């Protein structure tokens, strides 16, 4: 299933490399990462117009967040 491949790639990404960035994944492939989401979504739509992208924001593992 595509969602499983997307999730597997997401959890395998280096959180320090992508800290405080959005990551966009489609079909188990990283479309891009960056601080601004709109350009990433536009790129994903151009590459995979019929797919729904997996979008997440990577937190910096060195920062502590308490709720």
C-alpha positions as YAML, in Angstrom:
chain: A
units: angstrom
residues:
- id: 1
  name: UNK
  ca: [0.00, 0.00, 0.00]
- id: 2
  name: UNK
  ca: [1.28, 3.49, -0.90]
- id: 3
  name: UNK
  ca: [0.56, 4.99, 2.52]
- id: 4
  name: UNK
  ca: [2.78, 2.38, 4.15]
- id: 5
  name: UNK
  ca: [5.69, 3.19, 1.83]
- id: 6
  name: UNK
  ca: [5.27, 6.89, 2.56]
- id: 7
  name: UNK
  ca: [5.27, 6.29, 6.30]
- id: 8
  name: UNK
  ca: [8.29, 3.98, 6.13]
- id: 9
  name: UNK
  ca: [10.28, 6.63, 4.27]
- id: 10
  name: UNK
  ca: [9.18, 9.33, 6.70]
- id: 11
  name: UNK
  ca: [10.31, 7.45, 9.80]
- id: 12
  name: UNK
  ca: [13.63, 6.57, 8.13]
- id: 13
  name: UNK
  ca: [14.52, 10.23, 7.40]
- id: 14
  name: UNK
  ca: [17.26, 11.86, 9.46]
- id: 15
  name: UNK
  ca: [15.43, 14.28, 11.81]
- id: 16
  name: UNK
  ca: [18.50, 16.48, 12.25]
- id: 17
  name: UNK
  ca: [18.91, 16.95, 8.51]
- id: 18
  name: UNK
  ca: [15.27, 17.97, 8.01]
- id: 19
  name: UNK
  ca: [14.75, 19.74, 11.37]
- id: 20
  name: UNK
  ca: [12.03, 22.43, 11.28]
- id: 21
  name: UNK
  ca: [11.23, 21.68, 7.63]
- id: 22
  name: UNK
  ca: [8.23, 20.29, 5.81]
- id: 23
  name: UNK
  ca: [8.73, 17.03, 3.96]
- id: 24
  name: UNK
  ca: [6.50, 15.91, 1.09]
- id: 25
  name: UNK
  ca: [6.44, 12.26, 0.07]
- id: 26
  name: UNK
  ca: [4.53, 10.59, -2.77]
- id: 27
  name: UNK
  ca: [4.64, 6.89, -3.69]
- id: 28
  name: UNK
  ca: [7.41, 6.28, -1.18]
- id: 29
  name: UNK
  ca: [9.67, 8.93, -2.76]
- id: 30
  name: UNK
  ca: [10.77, 12.20, -1.22]
- id: 31
  name: UNK
  ca: [9.47, 15.01, -3.44]
- id: 32
  name: UNK
  ca: [11.22, 17.68, -1.43]
- id: 33
  name: UNK
  ca: [11.86, 19.36, 1.88]
- id: 34
  name: UNK
  ca: [11.89, 23.00, 2.88]
- id: 35
  name: UNK
  ca: [10.63, 25.78, 5.11]
- id: 36
  name: UNK
  ca: [7.75, 26.75, 2.77]
- id: 37
  name: UNK
  ca: [5.02, 24.24, 2.05]
- id: 38
  name: UNK
  ca: [3.35, 25.75, -1.02]
- id: 39
  name: UNK
  ca: [6.28, 25.25, -3.47]
- id: 40
  name: UNK
  ca: [6.65, 21.66, -2.28]
- id: 41
  name: UNK
  ca: [2.97, 20.93, -2.86]
- id: 42
  name: UNK
  ca: [3.07, 22.56, -6.30]
- id: 43
  name: UNK
  ca: [6.06, 20.39, -7.21]
- id: 44
  name: UNK
  ca: [4.30, 17.25, -5.95]
- id: 45
  name: UNK
  ca: [1.18, 18.13, -7.95]
- id: 46
  name: UNK
  ca: [3.24, 18.59, -11.13]
- id: 47
  name: UNK
  ca: [5.09, 15.31, -10.63]
- id: 48
  name: UNK
  ca: [2.10, 13.25, -9.44]
- id: 49
  name: UNK
  ca: [-1.14, 15.04, -10.41]
- id: 50
  name: UNK
  ca: [-3.45, 12.19, -9.38]
- id: 51
  name: UNK
  ca: [-1.79, 11.31, -6.07]
- id: 52
  name: UNK
  ca: [-2.36, 12.70, -2.58]
- id: 53
  name: UNK
  ca: [0.95, 13.69, -1.03]
- id: 54
  name: UNK
  ca: [2.05, 12.74, 2.48]
- id: 55
  name: UNK
  ca: [3.01, 15.96, 4.27]
- id: 56
  name: UNK
  ca: [4.72, 16.26, 7.64]
- id: 57
  name: UNK
  ca: [6.83, 18.73, 9.54]
- id: 58
  name: UNK
  ca: [10.00, 17.38, 11.05]
- id: 59
  name: UNK
  ca: [10.66, 18.59, 14.57]
- id: 60
  name: UNK
  ca: [14.15, 19.36, 15.75]
- id: 61
  name: UNK
  ca: [15.09, 16.43, 18.02]
- id: 62
  name: UNK
  ca: [17.32, 18.71, 20.08]
- id: 63
  name: UNK
  ca: [14.33, 20.80, 21.21]
- id: 64
  name: UNK
  ca: [11.96, 19.62, 23.90]
- id: 65
  name: UNK
  ca: [8.24, 20.23, 23.49]
- id: 66
  name: UNK
  ca: [5.97, 19.56, 26.44]
- id: 67
  name: UNK
  ca: [2.18, 19.68, 26.16]
...
